[in-house]
Amino acid sequence: MSDSAPSVPASPPTRRYRWAWWLLGILATVALLIGLALYFLDPWLKQKLEKQVAEQTHGQYQLKIGDLRTHLFSGSIELRYLRLRPAAQVADTLPRLRAAAARLTVSGVGLWEVWRKEVVPVDSLALDSLRFALECFPKKPTCPDPRPLHQRLPLGLPGLRLGLLRLHDAQLVAQNEAKPLARLRRANLTARDLLLTAAGAADTQRLAYAAAWQVALRGTRFDGGLHQIRVGRAYFSTDSQSLTLRRVQLWPARPDEPRHGAARFRLNLPELRAKGLKAARWQHLRHFQADSLVLESPSLSFWPPDQPPPPVWKMLAPLLGRADLKAGQVRHGWLAFAELSHQPVARGINLLGLGIRVDSVAGRNGSGRVLYARRWVGSSGRITGTFSAPTYPASIAQLNFDTQKGWVRLRRLALTPRFRPAELNRRVGYQKSTIALRIAELNFQGVDFPRLADDKDVFVSRLTAERPRLYIASDGRGPLTPYPSDITPEAVRRLKFKLDVRRFDVRNGRLLSVYRSPATPIAGTLRFTRFGGSIFNFSNTHHQTPATPLTGYAVGYLENQCRMEVHLRAYLLDPLGRHTGWGNFGPAQLTILNPMLLPTREMRFESGQVQRIDFTMRGDQKQVTGTMRARYSDVKFQQLRYKKKDDKIDKTLWTRLKTGAINAVIRDQNPRPGGRFVTGEMTSRREPRFSVFSLWRQGIVSGGLHSVGVPQKMAQKLSQSQDTAPLPPAGAR
């Protein structure tokens, strides 16, 4: 008998692992079903998307997807070779457009949130190589859906949170009935953390739902109707709060067509940079805010409108309610105003504006701002223009100003006539002097820039002209001017703006007067040198009263030898133009007047010594009167005659007889040998066609002639005489 127990037989393997085979079978079936679903999902989804586009556009557009692949485990979908094409005939309610893209990738989609109708998270959406062409706008467009984007999401989703949106290498072309409207050669766009929900729309820190944007554009062109715009490159980033535009060009779309009163521009701007740009405030609050805006080397030609435009803040009202810019700067600019008679052109413009604010408050008079800025500091290079075009080309070599400190400085001013006096007389049909002016420096101090900007009124504390050079040339051939002169004291009353210059100084000036009379072709000259003086209270405001009128004085030298001093007092608001003047001339030889007397009056001083001349005069709209006290000795005149054959002025038998008669009549000295002092009386009628300077000259001539013995009536007549003759022929000197 054996000690070992019999062994128990084991269970069959098929019974022990039968449940595992069932599990493997179920998993295989599920895997097979999933595989079949995945195999048929992509074609089904591709067909579904293409069919949905056709249904939503009522057969007007067709979407073709070259390839569609889904990845359920990663929650992503990739579409390749997308094409959107219009039907042969598109309804007038839809635009006619074409679109194509190489690839559209959506990854990290929260399918569970889609199933539960919650805010769906999406990791990224990328669109590569988009080509978009708008061929025609609808003639009867339907009203667009007024709801915001987050309320128009598909599947009725309450929102979408997109981690990254990327558009790479996009192109756009837009036209309307074969007329080009816009073109974008290349665009790259990146947006981070887009929250397409009501909260994202209300978040004032977000721009267009996104926490950050980065946009790069290249080769942009746009037709705005009156103007066309081209931008070589554009870059915008909310992270760096910057906007950069390069190679900006703007020009009239149809320059040959009439403007019909509208403004036109031609702009070439190499670069524009904006920093500290708060773009989200613009979207949510309609408030443009930036730290700085810089325009590099802009070149602008401007055709002004026929009617004054509305204020800047009104023109910008459709885009924004307010704009704030800490600093705006123009560097090395160029500006020209076309279609203006003055044809002004400014070069080398440098301009800095601080504290710029544009809205109705800043644009109101009395805001204390100058053109919306707290302060402007500027300079320029050469400025050119033309007065009485085309007669007087003018230029300024340099301009500097500061509105906060209230000063303006102009350097090397020049006004040069293009025509000689004889030619100018022929052009206008009457006698008209030509003026050439050069000023080394013109300084304005205490300028009230806010009043100048608000009311166009000129208030200046002090104006100084350094080393002015004035050249006046006249030709006595031709009729007298038919127009009244504006260079008169009473003309200040007719100004349409307020003018108040507290003090005007002239330092080290020179004046040359040249006159060609009909008697001889030789021009007479008269020079004033070392000229300086001051005028006080040159104003048409409340500062100008009978008790506080304009006053002034001037000191200079006639022919650089005879010292002269003149004083003036005039109430500029007097409708009768009344004013007074007084002064004196120092010791001099009378022969210094021969360069003017001999060519123009065919007479000269052979001798004569002046010790002193004192005069007083009173002028108004009718005449000038006064007295002249002249101390002189050994006065001798010589009458001569111009000989055309010899082209010189010489003696004749007749002039010798006239010389003897003149010297017999005039007083050769004053006081007389017996000690009696003779005072000359000034009396001369005022001609309204001549300036007040001509009136003063008439008074001096009248008093001078009377003081040397010419009868008063004859002296008055001689002082009022004006040369008239036929206009000079073409080419005459």
PyMOL commands that set and color helices and strands:
alter all, ss='L'
color gray80, all
select helices_A, chain A and resi 13-16+18-56+111-115+149-151+154-156+198-202+279-285+312-315+421-428+449-455+489-494+590-601+653-665+692-707+712-720
alter helices_A, ss='H'
color red, helices_A
select strands_A, chain A and resi 61-71+76-86+96-107+120-128+131-136+160-176+179-196+210-223+227-237+242-252+264-275+287-296+299-303+322-337+345-358+373-380+383-387+392-402+407-415+434-445+458-475+499-516+524-539+550-558+562-570+579-585+588-589+603-619+623-639+641-643+648-650+680-685
alter strands_A, ss='S'
color yellow, strands_A
deselect
rebuild
show_as cartoon
